[in-house]
Structure formats: structure tokens, C-alpha cells
Amino acid sequence: MSNTIKIQLRVRPPGANPAMQFDPNEKPLYNIDYNDEVMQLVGANQNYNFKFNHIFDAKSTQEEVYDHLVKPMMGDFLAGFNCCVFCYGQTGSGKTYTQTGGNGSYNDRGLMPRALEQLFQQIELSKDRNFDVYLSYAQILNEGGFDLLSQSGQPVSGQRTHEQLARIQLLESEANVIRVRNLSAFPATSVEEALNVLWNGDMNRLVTATSQNQSSTRSHCIFTINLHSRPNGSEVIRKSKFHFVDLAGSERVSQTGSEGLILSQARYINVSLFHLETVIQALARAQKDPSMHVPYRNSLMTLYLKDSLGGNCKTAMLATVAVEQKNIPESISTCQFAMQVGSISNLATINEEIDPKLLIQKLKQENKLLKEELKLLKEGEGANCQKDLSPEEEEDVKQKVREFLADTQKQTLDVGSWFRLQFAIRYMRQLYNDKQGGPSSPTTAQPLDENELTRLKKILQQRDAEIDILTQMVGGDQPKPQPHQAKHAGPMYDYDNIDTTYESQNGSTRELKFVPESESTPKSRPQSASKQQQTAILDRPVAQNVPDSVPRPPVKEKKLSEAEQYLNILSSAGNICKIDLSKLSLNQLKNEEQVIFAQFQSKYYNAERLNSDKETLQTLYKDAKLQANSIIQLKSQAEKMKTELLQLVQKLGSETEETDFIKEQLQKVNSEYQLKVRALKETQVQLKSVEADLNVNKDKMKKDFIRWYQYAVQYLQNQQPAKIETHKKGAGSIDQEIDDEIQAFYNLKKKAGM
Ligand SMILES: Nc1ncnc2c1ncn2[C@@H]1O[C@H](COP(=O)(O)OP(=O)(O)OP(=O)(O)O)[C@@H](O)[C@H]1O
């Protein structure tokens, strides 16, 4: 897909850069035509008009810039296209502010953290692809490349300079593909992890920058999100990169009044920006003459960004300008450069390749299947299908067939040999005929075993009854109850709707659904049903939930059908809660559901565990809140020190004991910050595990309540029949307190930018 590079302009609010003097009364020498997206700059001798794809004026917020510039690219990035946003402009015009963010509020965060947030949100929503995210952060200074994430993650001790950062190298393959050597790529599985990696890189960038006696102005920084994705179960992998490039300030050396080391660095910068300009000019010419040589190799920065400039990438440029009167000449040259960039086309394609490891795995699997198929065919050739199976073998095959039919997810039926397969096919035909009421067909050469047929019919009937009951349990579109069914009344809510409240989703009351009176529903009184429970087989998953205090039934020889087991379990519901039913009436059940539910909760066999989980959860939330608060404080402390340090370096122009001291303090604060982040992560892991446990038990309690309620209705109906018609307002939000805590905690996390 061929696209010209989109060029956009951002105007830094006049006076926003404390390092630049500004007279608030000065006459503005610029004008924006919002209809045509044209910036007019008043030069010394003439006016200049520059047309952009979009202009962000001085009032634009970080959110607006993100939404317009990066948000639309995220879909392409996730689809496998390389993307790049680079900021270009004079020193102090707002490049770093735009890319990384300001030191102030959460709303000031820049494109990079916002992109990470959006990325992880999208990944979360994607159900059919697997994603892996890796982050890199490179810095190019004086034609040397450094890994800003090297050693990061470790507590920082001592001062960090560029010598302590790994040097990166660029290699170009014969196919002209650029490979970066020695640049770490940190995996991130959550937005919190990703933001922490970014923070580490930013800290390294700041501390090393000031160690080199220069501000961020002097280097180019490139933060890269590497994304690998593949559809579930596929070996075709897409690999895309999103570069966020903060170029060094583009001002002319003569204007900066630099000297010494800063002057030589400024020359390097000017040289690399000069090469960038040359590359852009060559690319513009190459549009007309494809044989035109583009001199990417002349500088490390242009080589690094080769793909983003005129290559396989969707690229956007943000030109940043400072519009105070004295900055107008620099703003004109920034806009002139942007015009050249805007004429360049990139050819972006989806980067798809085959993952060899996954391919091998898949081929091996295919091979195995082929071998099995071959074996079956070989056996079949000479066998003429007449070999009899032993009764055990037959039962084994039947079992496999039944499992296969019952599980719609199963794609293959693996029964073993050719003879067994033939038997399976005949057995399936027999099941089909039985279901259709058609002629029975023998599974073997012998006549069909009558006992087997009866057994199967019984299973089918039992399954139908069971399905009916379960359908009623989960609610849904089943027909409305017939009047004669009303005597088995009980609340039946969709499980989705009972997560925190017993009210229907729209808050209105709704009709109860009734357990149908079917062949399988016990007609006996609950007391006798409870006797039946003595024979129940309680080793099904649902039965494992029955409290230990429930007397274990003696194991009887007769194996009950699943429907029978279920009904028995239902009747055992009286044991999951020790409420004395003789003190309750049907009317109370009907009208005082909240009270009943509260009683149920307190007398529920698992109440102690639930309460203890809730207490643990609350303690953990409190801990996490405290940790998040101190992280916020440490972060803002570090931000303040960062600003102070930068201002001091700009003011003094060289390192002093004072700057050394601030740097040392800053590193201490950063180490403490890292420790707190790690501690918070550990608390979060514990939180998740307790939360999961609590949720499972809460769900189970809600299901148990429904079972118990049905049981209680049945029990009381036999004493004082009554008709329950409507469901009153539910038990309310039983976990409101915890939910509020959760909300408060996540708000705090968001505020901390984690
Ligand atoms: N849109 C803005 N709103 C508020 N403050 C801003 C804005 N843009 C820049 N600033 C402030 O102006 C100052 C300089 O901005 P910044 O460091 O982003 O410039 P830069 O172009 O990256 O400079 P350099 O080339 O030196 O790195 C900072 O104090 C920053 O907070």
C-alpha cells in the first residue's frame, strides 16, 4: 500500500518553555487557517504558507494529538504493518513533551505511554490472535548507538553514563535489510510492565544525558514497540514495529551560541540532521527516478530509520514549532523540511512469515496422523472386517464413540485399529437409528443385544430429562411455565445476571421460571428425597462442593444416571445451609428474599472461607493502595528532580557538585521506585489469586442458593402450598464494599500511570 508520509504540525504554547525568554506582549508572527490546515509564518522579507495534513494549535491537548496522530495507526500496526511517528523541530519546541509527556499531571502523558495503553487494550479484546510485545529503546549520540534499556530492571547504584550502556550496532544484509545488534527487547505482558520499561529507559536517557553534560537536545531517541502475532493454532506469524522517534533539536549552531563539547555535539546533530535532509531530498527525487541512490548509510540515524523513510512503513511526521518572535526563522525552516517529507511515498506491506518451529510441530503432527491412517488401511486390506472384538474391546469403542458424540469440540475419533473403526461406525449407525425410531441395526454380526438397546434408550431419556432441568436452571428462551407446573416455583436467573445482584439486568422485576414437572422430577416430599440423597453418588464435580460436614453416603452398587444423581444432589441442598426451614413460610421466601439471602449467607457451610477471603482481599487492597500511593509520590518526586536537574544543566552549561548531588538523589529515588513497583506487582499477583478463589466460591454460593431455594420451596409447598408469581427486588449487591475498593484501587493505579 503506497502512502505519502502524513505531515502534521504542533505549535508549542508561547512561553511554555521556561528555558526560553518570552515577552507576553509581543505581536504574534503567525496565523493558522484551520479550514485549509495552512500555517502562515511572517518572515523578515516575506510571508510563508505551509499546508499540513493537520495543525495542532497551542491549545491542543496531549489527548487530541494522540487521537489524531497515533490512534488511527494502531489498527494498521496490529494488522502487521510497520509504523513510525517522528517529531522534528528546534530545541525546546515540544518534541519530548509530545512523545514522552510533561512532568505534570497524568493527562500530560505523551504518545508513547498512550500507545502502550491502547495496544494492550486492543490485545485484550482480540480473541482470535496471540500477541507478544517486546520493547526497545535506543539512543543515537554523536554517531554512536546506545541501548537505553541495558541493565535496566536492576536497582541503579552509582552514576550511569553512556559507557555503562550497551553499544548497539547496525548491520545491513545483502538484501538491504537492516538488523540492529545488541539492542535489548524487553517482553511486556501487561501495560504496567510496558510502562515500567519505558520509565526505565526515560530515566537512563535523562541521567546519561546530563552525565554527558548536555540536555536531551543532543541525541536522537527511538522507542520501539515490536509486535509478534499469529492466529490461534497457526504457524503464520506477523511481525511489526512501531517506532516513536524523538529527533535532536534542529536549530542552527550559529543561533545557539554553543561552545566546547556542546558545540561539537551540536555539529554532530547538525550533520545527522543534514544527512536526514539529504535522504529526504533523494527520496523525493527517487519518486521520479527510481534509480536514484538514497544515502541512508551516511549516518547511523538515517540507517536506523531506513524502513520508516521511504520504505516498508506507515510513517507520520510531527513538526513542532515555537512561535515566539525570535523563533520564527527556525519555525520556517522546520516547516520547509516538513514540506519535503510530505512528498515522500512509503510502500507498506503486512510483514508475514512462517514460524519454522511451529511449522515443524504441525508437520510432525500431520505425519503422525498419516502414519496412523496408513496403519489402519494396511490392517483393513486383508481383514475383510470380520474380526470380532472382545466384549471389553466393544465397550471401550462404544465409550469412545459416546464421548465423541457428546463433545462437539472433538474433531477426531481415535478408536485404534481398522476393525475397531468398523465396529465404531456400525455402533454410530445403530445409535442414529435408535434416535430416529428406525430399524435397529446390529453393531456386530450377532443380533443386537436387547439389554444394550434398553440401556441406551434409558440413557437417552435420562439425558433429555437432565437437559430439561439444566436448561431451566440457566434460564433462557425455554417456554413459559404451564399453570400446572407452578407448584415447583423457584428463582431461576441467568448466571450472567447474578454476578453481583439478584435483580434482572434492566433492574425491573421479572417472571420466575419454574422447574418443570417431568417424569424425572421426584414426586416425593423433600424429606423422602433427602433419604434418596443417602444413595446419591457425590463424586461428580458439583458434588465435590458439598461440605465435609455432610455425611458421606454409603456407596451402593447400583450406578445412578446423571439425571438421578443431579436430582439427588438437588435434594441434598438442605445440607448446604443450616437454616431451620420449619421456621420459614413460603410467603417469607417470596417477599423477604433479601433477608432470606442474608440468612443463607450467614448459615452457608462455606461462609467462613468466604469471609476470610474477603478479609484477606481487603487487607491486600489496602496494601496495594498504600504501595500505589508511594509509587505516585516517588514518581512525582523524581519528575520534580528531573526538571530541576535539566534546568540547572541548561543554566550552568556544565556539571557541578550540585548537579552530581541531584543525580545521585534521583537515582536513589528511582531505585526505591523500582522496589515499590516490584512489591506492588507481587501484591497484585496475590490479589488476583484471592480474587479468583473468592469469585469461584461466590459463584458457587449463588448456584447453591438457587438449589437451596428450590429445595426450600419444595419443602414448604408440601406444608403450605402457595403460588409465587413475581420476583421482588433482589438481594442487592452483596459485594458492593469490595467492588468500591476495587474501583478505588484501579482509579489510583490509572492515576499512577501504571
Ligand atoms: N504543548 C506544550 N504544552 C505545555 N508545555 C510544553 C508544550 N510543549 C513543550 N512544552 C514545555 O516546553 C519545554 C521544552 O519542551 P521539550 O523538552 O519537549 O522540547 P524538545 O523539542 O524536546 O527540546 P529538545 O530538542 O531540547 O529535546 C518543556 O519544559 C516542556 O514541558
The ligand as an SDF file (V2000), in Angstrom:
LIG
                    3D

 31 33  0  0  0  0  0  0  0  0999 V2000
    2.3930   21.6930   24.2380 N   0  0  0  0  0  0  0  0  0  0  0  0
    3.0410   22.0400   25.3590 C   0  0  0  0  0  0  0  0  0  0  0  0
    2.3660   22.4200   26.4450 N   0  0  0  0  0  0  0  0  0  0  0  0
    2.9910   22.7660   27.5870 C   0  0  0  0  0  0  0  0  0  0  0  0
    4.3420   22.7740   27.7160 N   0  0  0  0  0  0  0  0  0  0  0  0
    5.0710   22.3990   26.6790 C   0  0  0  0  0  0  0  0  0  0  0  0
    4.4690   22.0090   25.4320 C   0  0  0  0  0  0  0  0  0  0  0  0
    5.4370   21.7020   24.5760 N   0  0  0  0  0  0  0  0  0  0  0  0
    6.5980   21.8760   25.2400 C   0  0  0  0  0  0  0  0  0  0  0  0
    6.3710   22.2990   26.4900 N   0  0  0  0  0  0  0  0  0  0  0  0
    7.4050   22.6090   27.5060 C   0  0  0  0  0  0  0  0  0  0  0  0
    8.4660   23.2380   26.8210 O   0  0  0  0  0  0  0  0  0  0  0  0
    9.7280   22.7610   27.2970 C   0  0  0  0  0  0  0  0  0  0  0  0
   10.5570   22.1960   26.1630 C   0  0  0  0  0  0  0  0  0  0  0  0
    9.8650   21.1100   25.5900 O   0  0  0  0  0  0  0  0  0  0  0  0
   10.5980   19.7840   25.1130 P   0  0  0  0  0  0  0  0  0  0  0  0
   11.6670   19.3890   26.0630 O   0  0  0  0  0  0  0  0  0  0  0  0
    9.5650   18.8200   24.7980 O   0  0  0  0  0  0  0  0  0  0  0  0
   11.2730   20.3060   23.8070 O   0  0  0  0  0  0  0  0  0  0  0  0
   12.1170   19.4810   22.7640 P   0  0  0  0  0  0  0  0  0  0  0  0
   11.6760   19.9120   21.4370 O   0  0  0  0  0  0  0  0  0  0  0  0
   12.0650   18.0480   23.0550 O   0  0  0  0  0  0  0  0  0  0  0  0
   13.5370   20.0090   23.0770 O   0  0  0  0  0  0  0  0  0  0  0  0
   14.9310   19.2680   22.8570 P   0  0  0  0  0  0  0  0  0  0  0  0
   15.1750   19.2800   21.3950 O   0  0  0  0  0  0  0  0  0  0  0  0
   15.8320   20.1400   23.6050 O   0  0  0  0  0  0  0  0  0  0  0  0
   14.8360   17.9190   23.4220 O   0  0  0  0  0  0  0  0  0  0  0  0
    9.4330   21.7530   28.3660 C   0  0  0  0  0  0  0  0  0  0  0  0
    9.5160   22.3920   29.6240 O   0  0  0  0  0  0  0  0  0  0  0  0
    8.0100   21.3340   28.0910 C   0  0  0  0  0  0  0  0  0  0  0  0
    7.3670   20.9350   29.2580 O   0  0  0  0  0  0  0  0  0  0  0  0
  1  2  1  0
  2  3  1  0
  2  7  2  0
  3  4  2  0
  4  5  1  0
  5  6  2  0
  6  7  1  0
  6 10  1  0
  7  8  1  0
  8  9  2  0
  9 10  1  0
 10 11  1  0
 11 12  1  0
 11 30  1  0
 12 13  1  0
 13 14  1  0
 13 28  1  0
 14 15  1  0
 15 16  1  0
 16 17  2  0
 16 18  1  0
 16 19  1  0
 19 20  1  0
 20 21  2  0
 20 22  1  0
 20 23  1  0
 23 24  1  0
 24 25  2  0
 24 26  1  0
 24 27  1  0
 28 29  1  0
 28 30  1  0
 30 31  1  0
M  END
$$$$
